[in-house]
Amino acid sequence: MTTTNTRSRLLIAGTLSLANLALVGSLALAGFASPAQAQGQNREAIVKTSKAAPCPSGWRTPDGDTSRCEPMGTIAPKVYAKKEKETCADGYYEVYRVWCSTRKP
């Protein structure tokens, strides 16, 4: 092979390597920039999406306020409210069609 031919191949290989690194880096950064899936919590009261739905297991209605649910201590499962047609995030179970909970119903 000639020196020019070898130089061209090395230049092409280097360019492809840099392009590959840029692609991998952008995919890694996209993971950080994407919106987080819904995360449940068990520290504060949550507003119900439906007043008719009961609070999930480990949660209660505070002082007769039927529009909210509050955790019953620190062992309450993590919960978040969802719309009826949405699905729960991984690791969460659907409860009463309006809650997603880390505890199976």
Secondary structure as UniProt FT lines:
FT   HELIX           3..33
FT   STRAND          46..47
FT   TURN            51..52
FT   TURN            57..58
FT   STRAND          59..60
FT   HELIX           62..64
FT   TURN            66..67
FT   STRAND          68..71
FT   TURN            74..75
FT   STRAND          79..81
FT   TURN            84..85
FT   TURN            90..91
FT   STRAND          93..95
FT   TURN            96..98
FT   STRAND          99..101
//
